[in-house]
């Protein structure tokens, strides 16, 4: 499938998704939203994809929502969308909710300006790396609107409530070093080193780990954030140890370690992922 506002390129187990509207600093559109969700669906169904890197074409990562519609950009009536409050869905939130459910680890390589949805879409990603040229901003209060893309849930969990409120209430744009100090990104790199660093991390996953194990680790971590009690983690952990302990991948993992060789994991994320969370269900939008 070809895309209009993103690029999809798989290479030896690592998928690169590039936000691809460079003349508009990769500003977010409904087309981009739908294409990202489709790309994540494809990646989850493809056992050849072991890790995902998301970056932007040109000098920007994502300049936020496309404001070319002018003052009515966020006006559902003016855009001909339903104004039924029980039906209206935030597009950025649909993207981050899909990322939340991903079975593949995902890395954001923030190569330039990332504001509004351009930064909130990365909050559901597992690791964020930034270029020295990156600038970030939760600018909603300066546009008279509210944070979106479920960022009021993700951001305080990543950086703490005090830092989250300072960035969101001021709406100011800040540099990559401040993002690093605040815990928003893992590392800051020279522009030329950003993608190599992201790919090095992706390759570490793709070349050395069991794909089903990584998918379950991701579910354990993210779903653990919405658990009511550590007992739910214990229930899921116990199922994981029981079911995976009997699996071909675990036998291969142990044997390869003892035989001092590279493991050859065969289990399929798309077809053999066990359910460790019989108590988990995705809430219905109301």
C-alpha positions in Angstrom: 0.0 0.0 0.0 1.3 3.5 -0.9 0.8 6.4 1.5 0.4 10.1 0.9 1.5 11.7 4.2 3.9 9.1 5.6 6.5 6.8 4.2 6.8 3.1 5.2 10.1 1.3 4.8 11.1 -2.0 6.3 14.7 -3.1 6.3 16.0 -6.3 8.0 13.4 -6.3 10.7 13.3 -2.6 11.4 10.4 -0.5 10.1 10.9 3.2 9.6 7.8 5.3 9.5 8.6 8.8 8.2 6.1 11.7 8.6 6.3 12.9 5.0 5.0 16.5 4.5 8.4 18.3 4.7 7.2 21.6 3.2 4.6 21.8 6.0 7.1 20.6 8.6 5.1 17.4 8.6 2.0 19.0 10.1 -0.6 16.5 11.2 -3.7 15.8 9.0 -6.6 13.4 9.1 -4.9 11.6 6.2 -1.7 11.2 8.3 -3.7 10.0 11.2 -5.4 7.3 9.2 -2.2 6.3 7.5 -0.3 6.0 10.8 -3.0 3.7 12.2 -3.0 1.6 9.1 0.8 1.4 9.2 0.7 0.2 12.9 -1.9 -2.4 11.9 0.4 -3.7 9.1 3.4 -3.8 11.4 1.6 -5.8 14.1 0.5 -8.3 11.5 4.0 -8.7 10.0 6.3 -11.0 11.9 9.2 -9.7 9.8 8.9 -6.4 11.7 10.7 -6.5 15.0 11.0 -2.8 15.9 9.7 0.5 14.6 11.4 3.9 14.3 9.3 7.0 13.7 10.9 10.2 12.4 10.2 13.2 10.2 11.2 14.2 6.7 13.3 17.3 6.3 14.0 19.7 9.1 11.0 19.0 11.3 9.5 16.1 13.1 5.9 17.4 13.2 4.7 21.0 13.6 1.5 19.9 15.2 -2.0 20.2 13.6 -2.2 21.6 10.1 -3.5 25.1 10.8 -4.0 26.0 7.1 -7.7 26.0 7.7 -7.3 29.1 9.7 -9.3 30.1 12.8 -11.9 27.3 12.2 -9.2 24.5 12.2 -10.6 23.0 15.4 -14.3 23.8 14.7 -16.2 20.6 14.1 -19.2 22.4 12.7 -17.1 24.4 10.2 -15.3 21.2 9.1 -18.6 19.4 8.6 -18.0 16.9 11.4 -20.4 15.5 13.9 -20.9 17.7 17.0 -22.5 14.8 19.0 -20.3 14.8 22.1 -20.8 11.0 22.4 -19.3 10.5 18.9 -16.7 13.1 18.3 -13.2 11.6 18.5 -9.9 13.4 18.8 -7.7 12.1 15.9 -4.4 12.4 17.9 -6.0 10.3 20.6 -6.9 7.6 18.2 -3.3 7.4 17.1 -1.8 7.2 20.6 -4.4 4.6 21.6 -3.4 2.5 18.7 0.3 2.9 19.7 -0.7 1.9 23.3 -1.9 -1.4 21.9 1.1 -2.1 19.6 2.8 -5.4 19.9 6.1 -4.1 18.5 8.6 -1.7 20.4 8.5 1.8 18.9 11.2 4.5 19.1 10.7 8.2 18.3 13.6 9.9 16.6 12.6 13.5 17.0 14.7 15.3 14.4 13.3 18.8 14.6 10.4 20.9 15.8 7.7 18.7 17.6 4.8 20.7 19.0 1.2 20.0 19.8 0.3 16.6 18.4 3.8 16.5 17.0 5.1 15.8 20.6 2.0 14.2 22.2 1.9 11.5 19.6 5.3 10.4 20.8 4.2 10.0 24.4 2.8 6.5 23.8 6.1 5.4 22.2 8.6 3.4 24.2 11.7 5.5 23.8 12.2 9.1 22.6 15.5 10.3 21.2 16.0 13.9 20.1 18.3 15.8 17.8 20.1 18.9 19.2 17.9 20.8 16.7 14.6 19.5 18.2 12.3 22.0 19.8 9.2 20.8 21.7 6.1 22.4 23.0 2.7 21.5 24.5 1.3 24.7 23.0 -2.4 24.2 23.6 -3.0 27.0 26.1 -1.5 29.4 23.6 -4.1 28.3 21.0 -7.0 28.4 23.4 -7.6 24.6 23.2 -6.8 21.7 25.5 -4.1 18.9 25.4 -5.1 16.0 23.2 -3.8 12.6 22.1 -4.4 11.3 25.7 -1.5 13.4 26.7 -3.1 14.3 30.1 -2.7 10.6 30.9 0.7 9.9 29.3 2.7 13.1 30.1 2.5 13.2 33.9 3.4 9.5 34.0 6.5 10.1 32.0 7.8 13.4 33.6 5.8 13.8 36.7 2.8 16.1 37.4 4.9 19.3 38.3 7.0 19.2 35.1 3.9 18.3 33.0 1.9 21.2 34.4 4.7 23.7 33.9 5.1 22.8 30.2 1.3 22.5 29.6 0.2 25.6 31.5 2.8 27.9 29.9 2.6 26.4 26.5 6.1 27.5 25.8 8.5 25.9 23.3 11.7 24.4 24.8 14.9 22.8 23.5 16.1 19.3 23.5 18.4 19.7 26.5 15.4 20.8 28.7 13.5 17.8 27.4 16.3 15.6 28.5 16.6 17.2 31.9 12.8 16.9 32.4 12.8 13.2 31.5 10.8 13.6 28.2 13.6 12.1 26.0 16.2 9.5 26.8 19.1 11.1 24.9 20.1 14.1 22.7 22.2 13.5 19.6 23.9 15.6 17.0 21.6 15.7 13.9 23.7 13.3 11.9 23.8 10.8 14.8 20.1 10.7 15.6 18.9 8.1 13.2 22.0 5.9 13.7 21.3 5.9 17.4 17.7 5.0 16.9 18.6 2.2 14.5 21.3 0.9 16.9 18.7 0.5 19.6 16.2 -1.0 17.1 18.8 -3.5 15.9 19.7 -4.5 19.5 16.1 -5.6 19.9 15.7 -7.1 16.4 18.9 -9.1 16.5 19.0 -10.4 20.0 15.5 -10.9 21.5 12.5 -13.2 21.1 9.7 -11.3 19.4 6.9 -12.8 21.4 8.8 -12.1 24.6 9.2 -8.4 23.6 5.5 -8.1 22.7 4.5 -9.5 26.1 7.0 -7.3 27.9 5.5 -4.3 26.2 2.0 -5.3 27.2 3.1 -6.0 30.8 4.6 -2.5 31.1 1.9 -0.4 29.5 -1.1 -2.4 30.7 0.5 -2.3 34.2 0.0 1.4 34.2 -3.7 1.0 34.1 -3.9 -1.9 36.6 -5.7 -1.3 39.9 -3.4 -3.4 42.0 0.0 -5.1 41.7 -2.0 -8.4 42.0 -3.0 -7.9 38.4 0.7 -7.7 37.4 1.3 -10.9 39.5 -1.6 -12.7 37.7 -0.2 -11.7 34.3 3.4 -12.5 35.2 2.4 -15.9 36.5 0.5 -16.7 33.3 3.5 -15.6 31.3 6.0 -17.7 33.2 3.7 -20.7 33.0 2.8 -20.4 29.3 6.2 -19.2 27.9 8.1 -21.5 30.2 6.8 -24.4 28.1 7.4 -22.7 24.8 9.8 -23.5 22.0 11.3 -19.9 22.3 12.3 -20.4 25.9 13.9 -23.8 25.1 15.8 -22.1 22.3 16.8 -19.1 24.5 18.2 -21.3 27.2 19.9 -23.7 24.8 21.5 -20.9 22.8 22.9 -19.4 26.0 24.3 -22.7 27.2 25.8 -23.5 23.8 27.1 -19.9 23.4 25.5 -19.2 20.1 23.0 -16.8 18.6 19.4 -17.8 19.3 16.9 -18.6 16.5 13.5 -17.7 17.8 10.6 -19.0 15.8 7.4 -18.0 17.6 5.0 -15.7 15.8 3.7 -12.5 17.4 0.8 -12.4 14.9 -0.3 -16.0 15.5 1.1 -17.3 18.8 0.9 -14.5 21.3 -0.6 -15.9 24.5 -3.2 -14.0 26.4 -1.8 -13.0 29.8 -4.6 -10.5 30.5 -8.0 -12.2 30.7 -9.0 -9.4 33.0 -8.0 -6.6 30.6 -10.4 -5.0 28.1 -10.1 -1.9 26.1 -12.7 0.7 27.3 -15.5 1.6 24.9 -15.6 5.3 23.9 -18.7 6.9 25.4 
